[in-house]
């Protein structure tokens, strides 16, 4: 009786019929770097926007009639 065909694993962990892993191409590396830079840019811009939105305006830009909370006594 013949035994079923089972691939034999070699010592380096690869199957006998399997090709070696391909090295990453230049295009893949450039796409990966562009994706990383885009994510970094988006996170930086979102953080800056949130920081800017959290700042309260000071009294100098509130309007013409606003003089702040302190008054200088006359004379």
MARTI-76173 format. One record per atom (N, C-alpha, C): x, y, z; atom name; chain. Coordinates in Angstrom, 1 decimal. Example, Ala and Ser with C-alpha at 12.3 -4.5 7.8 and 13.67 -1.06 7.14 Angstrom:
BEGIN
{atom {13.2 -5.7 7.8} "N" "A"}
{atom {12.3 -4.5 7.8} "CA" "A"}
{atom {13.2 -3.3 7.8} "C" "A"}
{atom {12.8 -2.2 7.1} "N" "A"}
{atom {13.7 -1.1 7.1} "CA" "A"}
{atom {12.9 0.0 7.9} "C" "A"}
***
This chain:
BEGIN
{atom {0.8 -1.2 0.0} "N" "A"}
{atom {0.0 0.0 0.0} "CA" "A"}
{atom {0.9 1.2 0.0} "C" "A"}
{atom {0.6 2.2 -0.8} "N" "A"}
{atom {1.4 3.4 -0.9} "CA" "A"}
{atom {0.9 4.5 0.1} "C" "A"}
{atom {1.8 5.1 0.7} "N" "A"}
{atom {1.4 6.2 1.7} "CA" "A"}
{atom {1.1 7.5 1.0} "C" "A"}
{atom {0.3 8.3 1.5} "N" "A"}
{atom {-0.1 9.6 0.8} "CA" "A"}
{atom {1.2 10.5 0.8} "C" "A"}
{atom {1.2 11.3 -0.2} "N" "A"}
{atom {2.3 12.2 -0.5} "CA" "A"}
{atom {2.2 13.4 0.5} "C" "A"}
{atom {3.3 13.5 1.3} "N" "A"}
{atom {3.4 14.6 2.3} "CA" "A"}
{atom {4.7 15.3 2.0} "C" "A"}
{atom {4.6 16.6 1.8} "N" "A"}
{atom {5.9 17.3 1.6} "CA" "A"}
{atom {6.8 17.2 2.8} "C" "A"}
{atom {8.1 17.1 2.5} "N" "A"}
{atom {9.1 16.9 3.5} "CA" "A"}
{atom {9.7 18.2 3.8} "C" "A"}
{atom {9.7 18.6 5.1} "N" "A"}
{atom {10.3 19.9 5.5} "CA" "A"}
{atom {11.8 19.7 5.7} "C" "A"}
{atom {12.6 20.6 5.1} "N" "A"}
{atom {14.0 20.5 5.2} "CA" "A"}
{atom {14.5 21.2 6.5} "C" "A"}
{atom {15.8 21.2 6.7} "N" "A"}
{atom {16.3 21.7 8.0} "CA" "A"}
{atom {16.1 23.2 8.2} "C" "A"}
{atom {16.0 24.0 7.1} "N" "A"}
{atom {15.9 25.4 7.2} "CA" "A"}
{atom {14.5 25.8 7.4} "C" "A"}
{atom {13.5 24.9 7.4} "N" "A"}
{atom {12.1 25.3 7.7} "CA" "A"}
{atom {11.3 25.5 6.4} "C" "A"}
{atom {11.9 25.4 5.2} "N" "A"}
{atom {11.1 25.6 4.0} "CA" "A"}
{atom {10.7 24.3 3.5} "C" "A"}
{atom {9.6 24.3 2.8} "N" "A"}
{atom {9.2 23.0 2.1} "CA" "A"}
{atom {10.1 22.9 0.8} "C" "A"}
{atom {10.3 21.6 0.4} "N" "A"}
{atom {11.1 21.4 -0.7} "CA" "A"}
{atom {10.7 22.0 -2.0} "C" "A"}
{atom {9.4 22.1 -2.3} "N" "A"}
{atom {8.9 22.7 -3.5} "CA" "A"}
{atom {8.7 24.2 -3.4} "C" "A"}
{atom {8.9 24.8 -2.3} "N" "A"}
{atom {8.6 26.2 -2.2} "CA" "A"}
{atom {9.8 27.1 -2.6} "C" "A"}
{atom {9.5 28.1 -3.3} "N" "A"}
{atom {10.5 29.1 -3.8} "CA" "A"}
{atom {11.0 29.9 -2.6} "C" "A"}
{atom {12.2 30.4 -2.7} "N" "A"}
{atom {12.7 31.3 -1.7} "CA" "A"}
{atom {11.9 32.6 -1.7} "C" "A"}
{atom {11.9 33.3 -0.6} "N" "A"}
{atom {11.2 34.5 -0.5} "CA" "A"}
{atom {11.9 35.6 -1.3} "C" "A"}
{atom {11.0 36.4 -2.0} "N" "A"}
{atom {11.5 37.4 -2.8} "CA" "A"}
{atom {11.9 38.6 -2.0} "C" "A"}
{atom {12.9 39.3 -2.4} "N" "A"}
{atom {13.3 40.6 -1.7} "CA" "A"}
{atom {12.3 41.6 -2.1} "C" "A"}
{atom {12.1 42.6 -1.2} "N" "A"}
{atom {11.2 43.7 -1.5} "CA" "A"}
{atom {11.8 44.6 -2.6} "C" "A"}
{atom {10.9 44.9 -3.5} "N" "A"}
{atom {11.3 45.8 -4.6} "CA" "A"}
{atom {11.4 47.2 -4.2} "C" "A"}
{atom {12.0 48.0 -5.1} "N" "A"}
{atom {12.1 49.4 -4.8} "CA" "A"}
{atom {10.8 50.1 -4.8} "C" "A"}
{atom {9.9 49.7 -5.7} "N" "A"}
{atom {8.5 50.3 -5.8} "CA" "A"}
{atom {7.8 50.0 -4.5} "C" "A"}
{atom {7.9 48.8 -4.0} "N" "A"}
{atom {7.2 48.5 -2.7} "CA" "A"}
{atom {7.8 49.3 -1.6} "C" "A"}
{atom {9.1 49.5 -1.5} "N" "A"}
{atom {9.7 50.3 -0.4} "CA" "A"}
{atom {9.3 51.8 -0.5} "C" "A"}
{atom {9.2 52.3 -1.8} "N" "A"}
{atom {8.8 53.7 -1.9} "CA" "A"}
{atom {7.3 53.9 -1.6} "C" "A"}
{atom {6.5 53.0 -1.9} "N" "A"}
{atom {5.1 53.0 -1.5} "CA" "A"}
{atom {4.9 53.0 0.0} "C" "A"}
{atom {5.7 52.1 0.6} "N" "A"}
{atom {5.6 51.9 2.1} "CA" "A"}
{atom {6.1 53.2 2.7} "C" "A"}
{atom {7.2 53.8 2.2} "N" "A"}
{atom {7.7 55.1 2.8} "CA" "A"}
{atom {6.7 56.2 2.6} "C" "A"}
{atom {6.1 56.3 1.4} "N" "A"}
{atom {5.1 57.3 1.2} "CA" "A"}
{atom {3.9 57.2 2.1} "C" "A"}
{atom {3.4 56.0 2.3} "N" "A"}
{atom {2.3 55.7 3.2} "CA" "A"}
{atom {2.7 56.2 4.6} "C" "A"}
{atom {3.9 55.8 5.1} "N" "A"}
{atom {4.3 56.2 6.4} "CA" "A"}
{atom {4.4 57.8 6.6} "C" "A"}
{atom {4.9 58.4 5.6} "N" "A"}
{atom {5.0 59.9 5.6} "CA" "A"}
{atom {3.6 60.5 5.6} "C" "A"}
{atom {2.7 60.0 4.8} "N" "A"}
{atom {1.3 60.5 4.8} "CA" "A"}
{atom {0.7 60.3 6.1} "C" "A"}
{atom {0.8 59.2 6.8} "N" "A"}
{atom {0.3 59.0 8.1} "CA" "A"}
{atom {0.9 60.0 9.1} "C" "A"}
{atom {2.2 60.1 9.0} "N" "A"}
{atom {2.8 61.1 9.9} "CA" "A"}
{atom {2.3 62.5 9.7} "C" "A"}
{atom {2.2 62.9 8.5} "N" "A"}
{atom {1.7 64.3 8.2} "CA" "A"}
{atom {0.3 64.5 8.7} "C" "A"}
{atom {-0.6 63.5 8.5} "N" "A"}
{atom {-2.0 63.6 8.9} "CA" "A"}
{atom {-2.1 63.7 10.4} "C" "A"}
{atom {-1.3 62.9 11.1} "N" "A"}
{atom {-1.3 62.9 12.6} "CA" "A"}
{atom {-0.8 64.3 13.1} "C" "A"}
{atom {0.3 64.8 12.5} "N" "A"}
{atom {0.8 66.1 12.9} "CA" "A"}
{atom {-0.2 67.2 12.6} "C" "A"}
{atom {-0.8 67.2 11.5} "N" "A"}
{atom {-1.8 68.3 11.2} "CA" "A"}
{atom {-3.0 68.2 12.1} "C" "A"}
{atom {-3.5 67.0 12.4} "N" "A"}
{atom {-4.6 66.8 13.3} "CA" "A"}
{atom {-4.3 67.3 14.7} "C" "A"}
{atom {-3.1 67.0 15.1} "N" "A"}
{atom {-2.6 67.4 16.5} "CA" "A"}
{atom {-2.5 68.9 16.5} "C" "A"}
{atom {-2.0 69.5 15.5} "N" "A"}
{atom {-1.9 71.0 15.5} "CA" "A"}
{atom {-3.2 71.6 15.4} "C" "A"}
{atom {-4.2 71.1 14.7} "N" "A"}
{atom {-5.5 71.6 14.6} "CA" "A"}
{atom {-6.2 71.5 16.0} "C" "A"}
{atom {-6.1 70.4 16.6} "N" "A"}
{atom {-6.7 70.2 18.0} "CA" "A"}
{atom {-6.0 71.1 19.0} "C" "A"}
{atom {-4.7 71.3 18.9} "N" "A"}
{atom {-4.1 72.3 19.8} "CA" "A"}
{atom {-4.6 73.7 19.6} "C" "A"}
{atom {-4.7 74.1 18.3} "N" "A"}
{atom {-5.1 75.4 18.0} "CA" "A"}
{atom {-6.6 75.6 18.4} "C" "A"}
{atom {-7.4 74.6 18.2} "N" "A"}
{atom {-8.8 74.8 18.6} "CA" "A"}
{atom {-9.0 74.8 20.1} "C" "A"}
{atom {-8.0 74.3 20.9} "N" "A"}
{atom {-8.2 74.3 22.3} "CA" "A"}
{atom {-7.7 75.6 23.0} "C" "A"}
{atom {-7.1 76.5 22.2} "N" "A"}
{atom {-6.6 77.7 22.8} "CA" "A"}
{atom {-7.8 78.7 22.9} "C" "A"}
{atom {-7.8 79.4 24.0} "N" "A"}
{atom {-8.9 80.4 24.2} "CA" "A"}
{atom {-8.3 81.7 23.7} "C" "A"}
{atom {-9.2 82.5 23.1} "N" "A"}
{atom {-8.7 83.8 22.6} "CA" "A"}
{atom {-8.4 84.7 23.8} "C" "A"}
{atom {-7.3 85.6 23.6} "N" "A"}
{atom {-7.0 86.5 24.7} "CA" "A"}
{atom {-7.9 87.8 24.5} "C" "A"}
{atom {-7.8 88.7 25.4} "N" "A"}
{atom {-8.7 89.9 25.4} "CA" "A"}
{atom {-8.4 90.8 24.3} "C" "A"}
{atom {-7.2 90.8 23.7} "N" "A"}
{atom {-6.8 91.8 22.7} "CA" "A"}
{atom {-7.5 91.7 21.4} "C" "A"}
{atom {-8.0 90.5 21.1} "N" "A"}
{atom {-8.7 90.3 19.8} "CA" "A"}
{atom {-10.2 90.1 20.0} "C" "A"}
{atom {-10.7 90.4 21.2} "N" "A"}
{atom {-12.1 90.2 21.4} "CA" "A"}
{atom {-13.0 91.3 20.8} "C" "A"}
{atom {-12.5 92.5 20.5} "N" "A"}
{atom {-13.3 93.5 19.9} "CA" "A"}
{atom {-12.8 94.9 20.4} "C" "A"}
{atom {-13.4 95.9 19.8} "N" "A"}
{atom {-13.0 97.3 20.1} "CA" "A"}
{atom {-13.4 97.7 21.5} "C" "A"}
{atom {-14.6 97.3 22.0} "N" "A"}
{atom {-15.1 97.7 23.3} "CA" "A"}
{atom {-14.5 97.0 24.4} "C" "A"}
{atom {-13.8 96.0 24.2} "N" "A"}
{atom {-13.2 95.2 25.3} "CA" "A"}
{atom {-11.9 95.8 25.8} "C" "A"}
{atom {-11.9 96.0 27.1} "N" "A"}
{atom {-10.7 96.6 27.7} "CA" "A"}
{atom {-10.0 95.7 28.7} "C" "A"}
{atom {-10.4 94.5 28.8} "N" "A"}
{atom {-9.8 93.6 29.8} "CA" "A"}
{atom {-10.5 93.7 31.2} "C" "A"}
{atom {-10.0 92.9 32.1} "N" "A"}
{atom {-10.6 92.9 33.5} "CA" "A"}
{atom {-10.0 93.9 34.4} "C" "A"}
{atom {-8.9 94.6 34.1} "N" "A"}
{atom {-8.3 95.5 35.1} "CA" "A"}
{atom {-8.4 96.9 34.5} "C" "A"}
{atom {-8.6 97.8 35.5} "N" "A"}
{atom {-8.6 99.2 35.1} "CA" "A"}
{atom {-7.5 100.0 35.8} "C" "A"}
{atom {-7.0 101.0 35.2} "N" "A"}
{atom {-5.9 101.8 35.8} "CA" "A"}
{atom {-6.7 103.0 36.5} "C" "A"}
{atom {-6.4 103.2 37.7} "N" "A"}
{atom {-7.1 104.3 38.4} "CA" "A"}
{atom {-6.7 105.7 37.8} "C" "A"}
{atom {-7.6 106.6 37.7} "N" "A"}
{atom {-7.3 107.9 37.1} "CA" "A"}
{atom {-6.3 108.7 38.1} "C" "A"}
{atom {-5.5 109.4 37.4} "N" "A"}
{atom {-4.6 110.4 38.0} "CA" "A"}
{atom {-3.7 110.2 39.1} "C" "A"}
***
